[in-house]
Amino acid sequence: MISPRGKDFMQLTPQQLVDYVRDGYLAVEGLLDGHEVVALRNRLEEYTHGDRSCRQIVITMEPRVERGELHVDYPGDGIRKIDELVEHDDLYRALGLHQNIVGVIEQILGPDLKMFRNSLLLKPPSVGSQKGMHQDSPYWPIEPMALCSCWFAIDDATLENGCMGVLPGGHKRGPLPHESVTDDFVIEPSAYNMDKMKMAPLKAGGGLFFHSLLPHHTAPNRSDKWRRAIALSYMSARSLFTGVEPQHGFGESHDSKLSNGGPQYFHVQGKTYPGHVR
């Protein structure tokens, strides 16, 4: 089993907090132990290659597979994303509330927290495509644009299978112009310098904590190994819902949460404030 939030959690050093503010991201290894990671991996395989199902979760296929341009031997080998497991699966709920992950988020965003979204991001061997350079906040109807995500590695994320690449300090430039391209919504190439990108490989069980305005991308999986990760995106409970619907597939499950004039977000800890996200 995965341990939920408790009294003891991973403390960042003052230098780590300085690094996060300066660079917009921070890699933390060993958030979960090996047994906990194996349990998450096995549970995920029950959804992708077994008989476990849940009608509330949202599954998105690789666009090339969905269009019939790429053949896979088993449907699970063509899945790109699975949304809302934290809300509907006990193991992934425990992950979203894990003392180490939430403890780090609390040190960055404060004690009152909601989860904006959670999305499993899958790159099957030789199938998983790239996600182009982008910022998260331009997709999301939340102000201020200062959410923090934990990109948690369920498999080792390597240069070969599609680990994260980031532009350090790019979050300080604010929202950059984006454009629609085939199967993606990306920062206009003239707005950034790819030569400044830094790669961020992670061992399974580690997490990359990053600001929602940090430019980042992942390359295609060119290896024979899976690269499975989950993006757990948190926000201060003092955040505001702007009323603008999400764009281009980053909030495809968001409509199902709309009720009484605003969305209901997954409560992580602390207070809920009148007039702010619920």
N, C-alpha and C positions, 0 to 999 in steps of 0.2 A: 504494500500500500504506500501511497504518497502522503507524507506528513503535511497537514494544512498549516495555516498561520499559527504561530505560537509566540511565546515571550522572547525566545532567543532567535535572532536572525543575523544574516551576514551584514556586518558594518563596513561601510566604505571609509577609506581613509580621507583626511582633508585633501590630499593630493588628487585622489580619484575624483572627488567632487569638483575640484578646480579643472581637471582634465575634461570632465563632462561639459562644464560650462564653456570651456574654450573650444573644444573639438566637436561637441554635439553628440558624442557617443562614448561608450565605455564597454569594453569586453570584460566579462566576469566568468571565469571558468569554475566548474565544480558546484553549480547551484543545486544540483540533484546528484545522488549517488548512482552507481551503475545499475543496481536492482530497480530503482525507481524509473530510470530511463528505459530499461528493458520492458517494464510493465506498460509504459506509454507506447512503446513501439509495437508490442504485441496487441494492445487494444486497437491501435490504428490499423494493423493488418487484419483484424477481425472485421473492420468496416470496408477496407479496400479489397480484401481477398478472401473474406470469410462470409459468415451468414448473419453478422450483427448489423442491424439497421436501426434507424431512428428517423421518423418522418419529419421531425422539426429541423434537422440539420440541412444545410444547403451545400450541394456538391456541384463543382464546376469542372468541366472536362478541358483538357488541352484543346485549344482552338483547331489545330491541324487534325487532331483525332476526331473532333466533333464534325468537321467538314468532310471527313473521309480522305484527307490528303495523306494521313499517316495511319498505318495499321498497327494495332497492338494485339497480342495473343489473348489477353484477358482484360476486361473493362477496367479493372482497378489499376492497370498499368498506364491508363490514359487520364487519370484524375490529376487535376492541377491544384484545386483548392477544396477544403472542407471548412465551412463556417458554422459557428455557434456550438461547438462541442463543449465549451466551458459551461454553457447554460444547461446542456442536456446529457452530459456524460459524467459520472462520478469521478473517474480518474482525472479527466481533463479539468473538471471544476477544482479539484484539489491542486492541480498544477497552477491554475489561475490565481489561487489563494495561497500558494506556497510561501512559507515564511521567508525564504531567502529572496524570492522574486519581489514580493510585495514589500519586504523590508527595504530593498534597494530603491524601489519606486517611491516609497514614503520619504526617503532621504532626499529625493529629487523634487517631488511634487507636493509633499506635505501629507498629513495623516488622513485627510478626507478624500476618498477615492472612488471613482466609478470606472468600469471597463467600457471603453467605446466599442471595441470589437475584438474578436479573436478569430484567427484564420490560419488553418493548417496550409502550409505552402509546400507542395510536393514537386519534386523533380525526379521522375522515374529515370532509370538508366537509359541514356541515349534518346530519351523522349522529352524530358523536361526542357522547356524553352527558356529564353532569357526573359527577365523583367527589366525593361529599359530604365535609364536614369530618371528618377522622379523624386518628388517630395510627397509625403503623405497628406499633410494638411490641406493642400489645394483640392484633394478629393473629398474632404470631410467638412460637414456643416457645424463646426465647433470653433468658438472663440474663447480665449485667445488661442492662437496657433502654437500651443506649447504642451502638447501631449507627449507622453514618453512610452515607447514600445519596448518590450523585451522580445527580441527575436531569438527564440530558444531552440537549440539544436537537438533534434531527436536522433539524428545520425551525425557522424563527423562531417562537418562542412569544410570542403577543401577547395583549392584552386581548380581542380579538375571537375568537381561535381556541382559547382555553382554556389560557393560561399558569397557572402556579402562584400560588395565594394562600396566605399563611401568617399565623400569629399569633405575632409576635416574642416570644420569651421564654416561650412556652407550654410548652416542654419541661421547664421547671423545676417545673411543677405535678405532675409524675408522670403515671401513666396515668389518664385521665379516663373516666367512665362512657360506654359506647357502647350503641347500640340498633340492632336490625334494622329497616330500612325496605325499601320495594320496591327490589330490585336493589342493595342497598347495606347497609353496616354503618358507622354514623356516630356521632360524639360527640353525646350528648344535648344539644339546643339550649340548655337551661338552664345548661349547664356552660361556656359561652364567650360572648364578645361579638363578634359579626360586625363591629361598627363598628371594631374594632381590627385588622382584617385589612389586610395590606399585600400588594399585588400585586408579582410578581417576573417580569416579562417577560425573555426571553433571546433573544439572537441564536443562530442555528444554529452549533454548535461550542462553545457555552458550557455551563456546568453549574451547577446549584444544589446545593450540598452541604448536607445537613440532618440533624439529629438524629432518631433514630427515635421520639422522643416529641413532636416538633414538630407541632402541629395544622396541617393543610394541606388544601387542596382545589383542584380545577380545575373551571372552568365549562364548559358545553357549547360546542362549536364552532359558532358562528353565522356563520362566514365561508365564503368559497368556496375557502379554501386548507387544505391538510392541516396538522395539527399532530401530528408524530411525535416521540416522546421515548423514551428508555430509562432505567429506574431500575436503577442498579447499586448493590446494597446490600452493604456490607462490615461485617465484625465483627472484633474482636480474636480471635486464636487462643486467648486465655485465656477466651473466652466459654463458657458452659455451655448444653447442650441440656436443656431442662426436661422433655422427654418428653410435652408437651401438643401434640396435633396442631393445625396451623393451622386457622383458621376463615374462613368466608365468602369463599373464593376467592382469598386472597392467597398461598396455598401449594399450589395445586392440583397442582403437579408434585412436591411434596415427598415423597409416598408412594413414588415410584419410586426415591428415594435411600436409603430405609431398608434397612439391612442390619446383621446382627450386633448388633442392639439399639440402633442409632443411625444417624443420617444421615451420609453422606459428602458433605462440602462441597467446593466448588471451591477449591483452594489457590492463593492469590495470591502470597504471598512469606513468607519467614521460617520460624519454627519451628512445629511442632505439639506440643502439650503433653498428656501422659497425663492422662486424666480430663476433658479439655476437648473442645471441638468438634474433629472429625476432618476 
